[in-house]
Every structure is written in structure tokens, then in C-alpha cells.
Amino acid sequence: MKKCCMMITLFIGSASLLLAETNALIEVKLFKDWVIKGELSFCNLAIRNTGTESILLAKAASDFCYGQLYINKAKHFDELELERRYQEITNDGDGFFSLPPDEIQVYEGRKFYLSGLRDIFSDEMRFTVSVYLGKEFWLDSESLMYQGVVPDSEEYIATIASNLWGLAAVTCKDERWLYKKSITSNNYYPICPVSLTNKIRVEPHDNKDLFKIWDGDKSMIYHIRQSVLIEGSDEHNVLGKWTRERKQRAEADNAEVRRKKAEEAQ
């Protein structure tokens, strides 16, 4: 199988907060550069605080996704709704932590869906990713882009989860991806890359939320409600592989930053 195209985009966002400088360098990982009609694609990211003051980020990835991470600068939300969702991270969620200057945050094992792109599906879809810091302060990306494509082929695999979902293998641009497909809405949720030629099989595994998927003689375990692979090779679990390796590098970088600051403080 040809390795899937991976695009890493670096961007810088800035905002003034009193007399302090609030900047971040955000590394966005897109696992392919194309989407099909009806697809809700996903990314993961790492945030480096390049400013002079700490910034507040949600402790839980689910809270970060709900109240801080937006596509196309939250054009579907007014300012009161943005602030309400942000405040709910403290009131109803797990709260915030302070990311000090020069340190990096990686949210582990989380798919951040690029919501809103399905509404603007076209040959080229340009969008920005923004992090909301409260009180109308933002960290904004440069423009990113997806290619909207018609797949070369789509292969039905199976109907699962009380006939509410289907699995389909979509081939495009010398890549083949496995999707969870809504039976009722015809929306697609990418799971992972699979081989171009192997037969894909699926069977229930342990409980109603888990399924074992075979790509030839290689297997993976898929959690349908969380929409992530909880077991599988790096070849398939590209989200888990990138997150694990990026987290390790971030922890090493953060340890070095703290060591240097401790030396300077002596």
C-alpha cells in the first residue's frame, strides 16, 4: 500500500492581552489532503506557547473541543454563545491548566473533527483553525486547504450497530480509507487507511461498542461510539501513532525548557 499523504501545517496566531504578548505556534496534523462529499474529517494538533505569559487551555480534550477549538473562527456562534461555552469548561467541565511560555501541549488520542467543512464542500476548501482564550481573544491559523474529490470507488463492507451504521472502503488518489457511514444521513466519518487490495472484514468483539476489523491478516479493534481505534498497527492507527510520538517529543522539549529555567533562576 502506498503511504497516505500526510500534511503538517505550522501556523502562528497572536492577540494582545493587557501588556503581555500572547502567541502560539500550533502544529496541525491532517492525515490526508482530500475529503469526499459528506465527510467529517479530523485532525490532531500540538500547541506551543511562544508568548511571554501563560495561556489557559482546557484540561480535558472533550472540553477543549467544545469550548476552545473552532473552524473558520466560529462563524456559526455569536459572542455570548462563545463565552458561555468557554465558561462551561470551568463550571461543568474539568477546568483549565496554564501552559507556560515555551512549553507544548498535545491532547492524546483525540480526534478533533473539522466541523463545518461539509457545508462548504467544493473542489478546494480553505479554512482556518482557531483557539478561543475567552473575552474575545483568539489564536488563529493561516489558511489551510482540503481538496474535495469524487472517490474512484466505494466498497460496502458491512452494516453494524443495530443497522444504524455501515462500513465502507473508499479509494481515491492511490489511497484507500475505511469509513463509518451513517445509514440515515449518508455522512462519512474516516476511521483509518487500509491496504489497496486486501479484503476488509468485520466482526463483533467483546461488547456492542467494539468491532474487530481485519485488513487481510492484520487486525484492529474499533470503538464505534468513540470513533477511534483502540488497538491496531501504526500502519492503520495513524492518529494514535502521531499522537504518541508527538507527545513523547513534547514531554522531552518541556523537560528541557524547565531545566533551563531552573538553571537561570539559580
C-alpha positions in Angstrom: 0.0 0.0 0.0 1.2 3.5 -0.8 1.8 5.5 2.3 -1.0 8.0 2.7 -0.2 11.7 2.1 0.4 13.5 5.4 0.4 17.2 5.7 1.8 19.1 8.7 1.0 22.8 8.8 2.6 25.3 11.1 0.8 28.5 11.9 1.1 31.4 14.2 -1.8 33.2 16.0 -1.5 36.3 18.2 -3.5 38.5 20.4 -2.7 41.3 22.9 -3.7 40.7 26.5 -3.1 43.8 28.6 0.7 44.5 28.3 1.6 40.8 27.8 2.2 39.1 24.5 0.0 36.0 23.8 1.2 33.9 20.9 1.1 30.3 20.0 2.7 28.1 17.3 0.2 25.4 16.5 1.1 22.3 14.6 -1.9 20.8 12.9 -1.8 17.2 11.7 -4.1 16.4 8.8 -3.9 12.7 7.9 -4.8 13.1 4.2 -5.3 16.2 2.0 -8.6 15.2 0.4 -12.2 14.6 1.5 -15.3 13.2 -0.1 -18.8 14.7 0.0 -20.4 14.1 3.3 -17.1 13.5 5.1 -16.4 14.9 8.6 -12.6 14.8 8.5 -10.4 15.1 11.6 -7.0 16.4 12.7 -4.9 16.4 15.8 -2.6 19.2 17.0 0.2 20.4 19.3 0.2 23.9 20.8 3.4 25.6 21.7 3.1 28.8 23.8 5.5 31.3 22.1 4.3 34.3 24.1 5.6 35.8 27.4 2.7 34.8 29.6 0.9 31.5 30.3 -2.2 30.7 28.3 -5.2 28.8 29.7 -6.2 25.5 27.9 -8.8 23.0 28.8 -7.5 20.0 30.8 -9.8 17.6 29.0 -9.7 17.2 25.2 -13.5 17.0 25.1 -13.8 20.4 26.9 -11.1 21.9 24.6 -13.1 20.7 21.5 -16.4 22.0 22.9 -15.3 25.4 24.2 -12.0 26.5 22.6 -11.4 24.8 19.2 -13.3 26.3 16.3 -13.1 26.1 12.5 -13.4 29.3 10.4 -13.5 31.3 13.7 -16.8 30.1 15.0 -18.8 31.8 12.3 -21.9 29.9 13.5 -21.7 31.3 17.1 -22.3 34.7 18.5 -20.0 36.2 21.1 -22.3 35.4 24.0 -22.5 31.8 23.0 -18.8 31.6 22.5 -18.2 32.9 26.0 -20.8 30.7 27.5 -19.2 27.6 26.1 -15.8 28.7 27.2 -17.1 29.3 30.8 -18.7 25.9 30.9 -15.2 24.4 30.9 -14.8 25.6 34.4 -18.4 25.4 35.5 -19.4 22.0 34.1 -16.1 20.5 32.8 -12.7 19.7 34.2 -11.4 23.2 34.1 -8.2 24.7 32.7 -4.4 24.4 33.1 -1.8 27.0 32.5 0.6 26.3 29.6 3.8 28.3 30.4 5.8 30.1 27.8 7.9 27.8 25.5 6.0 24.7 26.6 3.9 22.4 24.3 0.5 20.7 24.9 -0.6 17.6 22.9 -4.1 16.2 23.5 -3.6 12.4 23.5 -5.6 10.1 21.3 -8.3 12.6 20.4 -9.9 13.2 17.0 -10.7 16.9 16.5 -13.4 16.9 13.9 -13.2 19.7 11.3 -16.9 20.6 11.6 -18.4 23.0 9.1 -16.4 21.8 6.1 -19.3 19.6 4.9 -21.3 22.8 4.5 -18.8 24.3 2.1 -17.8 21.2 0.1 -16.1 22.1 -3.2 -13.0 21.4 -5.3 -10.9 23.4 -2.8 -12.0 24.2 0.7 -10.0 26.8 2.6 -10.4 27.1 6.3 -8.8 28.3 9.5 -8.4 26.7 12.9 -8.8 28.9 15.9 -8.3 28.5 19.7 -10.5 30.7 21.8 -8.9 32.1 25.0 -12.0 33.9 26.4 -13.2 37.5 26.3 -12.8 37.7 22.5 -9.1 36.7 22.5 -8.1 34.2 19.7 -5.2 32.3 18.4 -5.8 32.0 14.6 -4.3 29.8 12.0 -3.2 30.7 8.5 -5.4 29.4 5.7 -5.5 25.6 5.4 -6.9 23.7 2.4 -8.6 20.4 1.6 -9.3 19.0 -1.9 -12.9 18.0 -2.4 -12.9 14.8 -4.6 -15.2 12.2 -6.1 -13.8 8.8 -5.0 -12.5 6.4 -7.6 -14.5 3.6 -5.9 -16.5 2.8 -2.8 -16.9 -0.7 -1.5 -19.6 -1.8 1.0 -18.1 -3.8 3.9 -20.8 -4.4 6.4 -23.8 -3.0 8.4 -23.2 -2.7 12.1 -24.6 -1.4 15.4 -28.3 -2.3 15.1 -28.3 -1.4 11.4 -27.5 2.3 12.2 -24.0 2.4 10.7 -22.2 0.9 7.7 -18.5 0.4 7.0 -17.2 1.3 3.6 -13.8 1.3 2.0 -13.2 4.4 -0.3 -10.4 4.5 -2.8 -9.0 7.8 -4.1 -5.6 9.1 -5.2 -3.9 5.8 -4.7 -5.1 5.7 -1.1 -7.9 3.6 0.4 -9.6 4.6 3.6 -12.1 2.9 5.8 -15.2 4.9 6.8 -18.0 4.7 9.2 -21.1 5.7 7.2 -24.4 6.8 8.6 -27.3 4.8 7.1 -29.8 7.6 7.7 -27.9 10.7 6.7 -25.2 9.4 4.3 -22.5 11.2 6.3 -19.0 9.7 6.4 -16.5 9.5 9.3 -13.0 8.4 8.4 -11.5 5.6 10.5 -8.1 4.7 9.1 -6.1 4.0 6.0 -6.3 0.4 4.8 -4.4 -1.5 2.1 -5.4 -1.0 -1.6 -6.1 -4.7 -2.3 -6.7 -6.7 0.8 -10.2 -7.9 1.7 -11.7 -6.0 4.7 -13.7 -8.0 7.2 -15.5 -7.0 10.4 -17.0 -9.0 13.3 -18.4 -8.0 16.8 -15.8 -8.0 19.6 -16.5 -8.4 23.3 -19.3 -5.8 23.6 -21.7 -3.9 21.5 -19.4 -0.9 21.0 -16.3 -2.9 19.9 -15.7 -4.4 16.5 -12.7 -6.3 15.2 -11.7 -5.3 11.7 -9.4 -7.3 9.5 -7.3 -5.9 6.7 -6.0 -9.1 5.2 -4.3 -10.9 8.0 -3.8 -7.7 10.1 -6.5 -6.9 12.7 -7.6 -3.8 14.7 -10.2 -3.1 17.3 -12.6 -0.2 16.6 -14.7 1.6 19.3 -17.8 2.8 17.4 -19.1 5.3 19.9 -15.6 6.9 20.4 -14.9 6.5 16.7 -11.3 5.6 17.3 -9.1 2.5 17.0 -8.1 1.3 20.5 -5.9 -1.4 19.1 -4.0 -1.7 15.8 -0.7 -1.4 14.0 0.8 2.0 13.3 0.1 1.4 9.7 -3.7 1.6 10.5 -3.8 3.7 13.7 -2.2 6.8 12.2 -3.9 9.0 14.8 -2.5 7.0 17.7 0.9 6.8 16.2 1.2 10.6 15.6 -0.2 11.5 19.0 2.1 9.1 20.8 5.3 10.2 19.1 4.4 13.9 19.2 3.6 13.6 22.9 6.9 12.0 23.6 8.8 14.8 21.8 6.7 17.4 23.6 7.5 15.9 27.0 11.2 15.9 26.2 11.1 19.5 25.0 9.1 20.6 28.1 11.6 19.0 30.4 14.5 20.8 28.7 12.6 24.1 28.9 12.0 23.6 32.7 15.6 22.6 33.2 16.9 25.7 31.6 14.5 27.9 33.5 15.6 26.3 36.8 19.3 26.9 35.9 18.5 30.6 35.1 16.7 31.0 38.4 19.7 29.8 40.5 
